[in-house]
């Protein structure tokens, strides 16, 4: 059985399974990347929910704060998580209510606040990280270290190609 057949058999409802073999290779690669990202995310979401009763967005926010011991502003969190300030506000409000993070006025501008992990938040996040890392390790167990390095290099090359293409890589004629 080929990799394509295995993926379709295990998850026949993904976008990739609807693409015919004679379709463009670029489209098939894009759909394979999307399928893999969605499968990984689904595993992580389920694991976080079942093991820690936390959502992926909350985990991601805690991860950003763990990397910033001095805290982050709401705008910095929004930029790092690539979501709107409105989404961040709701997440922060809930995590503050749970005692995992705290808001404090920014020392350089009292109109802004900085958000930091509380000691309870740090303990909770530190308990999650080794389990999260083990899930990721398990999901990539089918690849050797050499294959992972090769994939990482190829994805870096793809990232550069995408960035070089700019926001509108295909110019349409106005005719």
N, C-alpha and C positions, 0 to 999 in steps of 0.2 A: 504494500500500500504506500502511495506517495504521501509526502507531507500535506499536500493540498487535500487529498482524500481523507487523511486523518483529521485535519482541522474541520472539514465539512461534516464528517461523521460525528465528531464530538460537539460541534456547535453549528448545525446546518442553517441556523437562522441568521448568521452574520452576513455583513455586506459582501464579504469576499466570495461567499459561496454562490452568489447570484451572477458573478462575472464569468462569461464564457472564456474558454481557453484561448480563443483567437483574438480576444480583446487586446488592446495596447498594453505592453509590458509596464509602462509608466503607471497606468491605472491599477494594474494588478499589484504592483509594489506599494502604491499608496494605500490600497485597501488592505493589504497584508499588514502594513505598519499600523493602520487604524485598528484592525482586528486584534493584533497583539497588545496594543496599548489598552484597548477596552477590556480584554481578558485579564490583563494584569491588574487594572484598576478594580474590576469586579471582585477579584480574589482579595485584594487589600481592603476594599470597602467591607466585604463580608467578614473578614478576619477582625477588623477593628470593631465592627458592630458586635460580633459574637464574643470576642475576648475581652473587650474593654468598654463596651457600650458607648462608643464615641464614633462620630462621623469622620470621613476623610477630610472635609474642610476644617474641622476643629483640630484634627491631628496636624494638618499642614500649617495651621496658624501657630500651634504650639511649637512645631519644628522651627519656624522662622524666629520665634521669640527665643528658643533655646540657642540659636546661633547669634543672638544679639543680646548679650548680658545687660547692656545699658538700656535695653528696650527699644521700641520702634514707635514712630508716630502712626496714626491711622493711615495717612497717605503712603508712608513707606510700606506698611503691611499690604495695602491695596496694590501697590506697584509690584511687590514681590510675589503676591499670590495671583496677580493678573485678574483681579475682580474689582467691582465698583466699591467705592467708599460705603455705599448703602449696605452691601453684602457684608463688609467687614464690621460695620457697626452692630448688626444683629449677632454675628458670631462673638464679637468682643463682649457684648452685653450678657450673653448666655454664659460665657466662660468666666466673666467677673462674678456673676451670680453663683456659680459653682465653686468659686474660690480658687480657680486654677490660674487666673491672671489678675493683675491689678492695673488701674489707671492712675497716673499721677501727672500733675501739670509739668509741661516741658520746662526745664530750667531757663532756656533761652527765650521762650515765648509762652507766657502764661495762658494765652488763648488756645494753645494746642496742648494735647496730652500725649504722654508716652505710655505705652503698654508694655508690661514686663511679666514674666512668669513669677508666680508666688512660690514659696518653698513647696507647697503642696502640688502646684503645677509642675514644678521641676521633678519632684518624686514620681508623679504620675507619668510624665513624659519619659523619664529614664526607665520606668518599668516597661513601657511600650516599645522602646527602640530596639532592644535585642530580639524581641518577638517579631517585629516588623522586618528587621534585617533577615531573620531566618525564613520568613515567607518569601522574600525576594530571592534569597539564595536557592530555595526549593524550586521556585518558578524558573530559574535559569540553570537548574541542574542538568538539563539536557545538552548544554553547551560546555565545551572545554574552555579553559582559560584562554587558550590561543584563539578559539572561535569568538569568545566574548570580546577580546581585544580587537580582532578583525572587524566585528560588527560595530564596535564603538568607533573605530576609524572610519568605516564606511558611513555611519550616521553623521559623523563630524563633517565629512565631505559633502553629504547631502545637505546638511545645515548651511554650509557655506554657499552651496549652489542656490538654495532657497533665498538666503539673504541677498545674494548678488542679483537675483531676479527682481527684487524690489516688490512693492506692494501690488503692482499690476503687471505681471510678466507677459501678458498677451495684449498687445495693442490692437484694437479693432479699427477697421477703416470706417470713416464717417460717410462712405458712399451710399 
